[in-house]
C-alpha cells in the first residue's frame, strides 16, 4: 500500500501508512527504511534525521541507514556531518579510499580546530588500515 501511494505521488498517504506500519512492526528494518523514505519525500528532513539517529542506535551495522542520514544532513545544510556520516557508510561497505576522501572533505570545510584534529585522527587510522590491507594482499600475491 505504501509503495502504491508513493508510485501515485500520494506522499502524505504513504507517510501515514508508513507511520502506522512502523508502530505496528517496530522491529522491521524494511518498514523503518520505508518510513524514512516517506519522510524524506515530504521534505521532513529534520524528522527523518532524528528518526535515523534512533534506528542507527538500534541497528548500527546497516549501511543504508548511514547513507540516508548523510543525505538528510546534506539537505539540512550540515555538510560536515554529512561527509562524516557518508565516510562511515563507505567504511561499512568496504570503500576505504572513498571514506578517506569524505573525511578530507569534512576537514577542509571545518573551521573548528578540535573537530579538524578528530578528523585527522580518523583519516590517519583509515590510511593505516588501507596500508595494512595492501600489505596483506601483497603477501598473498607472492
PyMOL commands that set and color helices and strands:
alter all, ss='L'
color gray80, all
select helices_A, chain A and resi 2-7+11-24+29-41+45-58+63-75+79-93+96-109+113-141
alter helices_A, ss='H'
color red, helices_A
deselect
rebuild
show_as cartoon
